[in-house]
Amino acid sequence: MTLLGTTALLLLSACQETQENRQTDHSAEEENTNGENTEENNTEEDDDDPWVIEEERFNETETVDGVETIQNPDNVQVLVNHDYALPEGYEPDDLTAPDVTFSFDEDVEKRYLREPAADALENLFDDAEEDGHALFAVSGYRSYERQDAVFTNAAAESSEEEANETIATPGNSEHQTGLAMDISSESNNFELSTSFAETKEGEWVAEHAHEHGFIIRYPKDGEEITEISYEPWHLRYVGEEAAEIIYEHDITLEEFFEHAGKI
């Protein structure tokens, strides 16, 4: 091979190497850029993740006499169930009677709710009325003492085991939070029964309660999780954001916290 040919070959090889290096560098830049974009996208997804909620919305508990006792009971998303109990003697300090139609006339404790829940219930009832549905509030706040009497009477009529399936034990009732209201309708004879779900009022509530921050706390397919039988009449206030997530994903409050991340 001539010197000129050798030189040309070397130049060609050098050009090829340079081009390959440029391609390699360009690919690396693309990978880095894609990596940065992926991280940015992940960050954006995390920011928009509906399962990420404020840490203060989770239960803060301490074991008191062998019972997991909630230390932040004023949290509107407080999780009260068989596993988590309210502090002994807890009573909300913002109880008020919502301006809605009740199934009774007496001014008794079950007429009351905490302020945010009471305001939301008024809006819910107003919207129902606009759509041609008359709702009636039946039972709201229930003190520890009242819950104890309700549970004791139910256990006496059947058994403590059977009572546990439908009634919360004292200290483990959502009614004591002041955030729950049992509702019914004239079409259901003002009763608290599963037949309420089959009425036009019950169907409307199931579809629209979340728009005002309420959930059906004990859904039909959630008995194994909540350990409470189906109660289409039991509304629990959790706030509009949480209620929207729970409704859209068709989950229980327990599952909401199980899958949620903290910020």
N, C-alpha and C positions, 0 to 999 in steps of 0.2 A: 504494500500500500504506500502511496506517495505521502510525503509530508503534508501536502495540502489536504489530501483525503483524511489523514489522521487528525489534522487540526479541525476539519469540518465535523468529523465524528465526535470529537471531544466537545466542540461547541454545541452540537446537537444534544449530546448526553447531558451537558450542563443545563441547557434550556429545558430539557424534559424534567430534570431533577428540580429545577427552579419552579416549573409549572406544577409538579407534583407537590412540592413543599407549599406552594401558594394554596393549592386545593386542600391540602391537609390543614393548613392554618385556617383557611376559610371554613372548613368543616368544624374545626375546633371552636371557632368563633360562633358558628351557628349553634353548636351544642351548648356552649356557655350561655348564648342568648336564649336558647330554648329553655335551658335550666333556670335562668333568671325569670323568664316568662312563666314557667311552671310554678316557681316559688311565689311569684306575684299573684298568679291565678289561685294558688292554694290559699294565700293570705286573704284574697278577696272572698273565696268560698268560705273561709273560716269566719270572716267578718259578717257574712250573710247567713251563716249556719243557724237555723232556727232552734237548734238544740243547745246553743251556747247561751246561758242565762247568768244573771248576777249571782255571785256566791251567796249573797245574803238571802236569796230565795230558797236555798236548801235548808233542811232542818239542822239546827244546832242542838245536840242532845247530850244529856248526862245520865248515867245510870243512877237512879234513886230507888233504893230498896228493891233492887233487882229489875226495875222497870226503866226502859229507855224513855226518858222524859224530855220533852221539847223545851228548849230554853228561849226560843224566839217565837212564841205563840201568836204575836201580833202580825207576823208575816202573812200577807193575804194568800200566798201560795203554800201555806203550811200543810204538811202531809200528816194527817191524823188517821190512824187505822189500828189494827190489832197489835202492831209492832211499836207504834209511837204514841205516847200518851201526853196529854196536856198537863201542865203543872197542877198540883193539888190546889183547889180553890180559885183557879183561873177564871176571870170574868172580864170580857172586853170593856174598855172604858169609853167607847164611842157608840154604844148601843142606841138605836133610834127606831121609831116605828115608821116603816115606809108608808107612803100615801098610796096604798093600793086596796083593792077589795079583798076582804077576808071572809072565810067561811063561818066566822063567829063574831060576836060583838064585844066580848069582854076585853078589858085592857090587862092582859096577862103577858108573862115573859115570852111566850112563843110568838107574840106579835112583833118582836124586835129583831133587828139585824145590825151589824156594824154599818157605819155610814156609807162606805163605798159600795157595799153590797145592796144597801137599801136604795141608794140612788140608781144603781144599775137595774134593780128589780122594777122600780117605777118606770124606767124607760122601756123595759121589756114588756110590761103589762100594757103600756100606752101603744106600743107598736102592734101588739096582739089585737088590741081593740080596734085599731085602724084597719086591720086586716079582717075584722069581723069575728074575733075570737075573745070570749070572756074568760079570763083566768081568775082563780081564787087562791090566795095564800092560806095555807092551813097550819103550818108549824115551822117556826124559825128558831130563834135562840132557845137553848135548853140548858139550864144549870146542871152542875154535877149532881146535886141532890135530886133534881127532877129526873135526870137520866137513870139514876140509881133506882128510883121508884118504878120507872117504866120497865127497866130490865128485870127487876125483881118480880114484878107482876107477870111478865111474859114467861119467866122461868117457872113460876108457880103454876101457870096454866098448862105448860107442856114439860119442858126440861131445860136446864141451863145450856145443854148442848144445842138444842133446837133454837133457843133464844139467841144464841151466838150467831146463828146463820142470818138472822134478820135484824137484830138490834145490837148496837155497839155497847160494850160494857162501859160503866161510868169512867170518865176520863179519856175514853177512846172514841168519843162521839164528835162528829163534825158539827153537830148542832151547838155544841158548847163553844165553838169558835166564833159563832155569830155570823158565819159566812154561808150558811146553808138554809134553804127554805124548801119545805115540801109544798107542792102546789097541786091543784086539782081543777075540776070544772063541774058545772051543773050537769052536763051530759054524763058525767061519771059519778053522779050523786055525791059529789064533794068527797069521795073516798080516795084513800091512798092505796091504789091497787094497780096491778100490771095492765089492767084493761084501759087505764088512762092513755097508754101508748097508742091504742087503737082509735081513740077519739080524734076529731079534727083538731081540737086544741092541743092534744098530746103530740100529734104529728107536727103541728106548727112549732111547738116548743123544741122538739128534737132537731128541727131544721134551723131555727133562728136563735136559740139560747146563747150560742157562742158569740154572736154579734154584740152581745151586751156583757160578755165576760163570764158567762155561766157555762157549766158542763153538766151533762147527765153523769153524776159521780159514780153510779153503780150500773154500768151498761150490761146489756143482756148477755154478751159473750165474755164478760170479764169477771165472773164469779170466782174462778180459781185464783185470780190475781188479787182482787179486792177482798175476798173472803166474805163478801156480803151479796145476798141474792139480788136479782135485777130489781131496780127501783126507778122507773121512768119518771116518777114524780119528784125525785130528790135532786134539786138544783144546788150546785156549789159554785160560789163565786171565786174565780182565780185570776181575774183580769183579762182584758180582751186579747192580749198577745198570746198568753198561754192557752186560753180557751180556743183560739183559732188553730193553734198547732195540734191540740188534742183532738179537735173536731176533724180537721183535715186528714190526720193520720189514723183516726179511729182507734185511739188508745186510751188507757186509763191514766189517772194522775200518777200512779205508781210507775208506770212505764215512761211517762214524761220525764220523771226525775232519773230513772234508770239509764236513759239514753242521753240525757242532757250533759253538756260540758259546762265548766265553770269559767267565769271571767271576773 
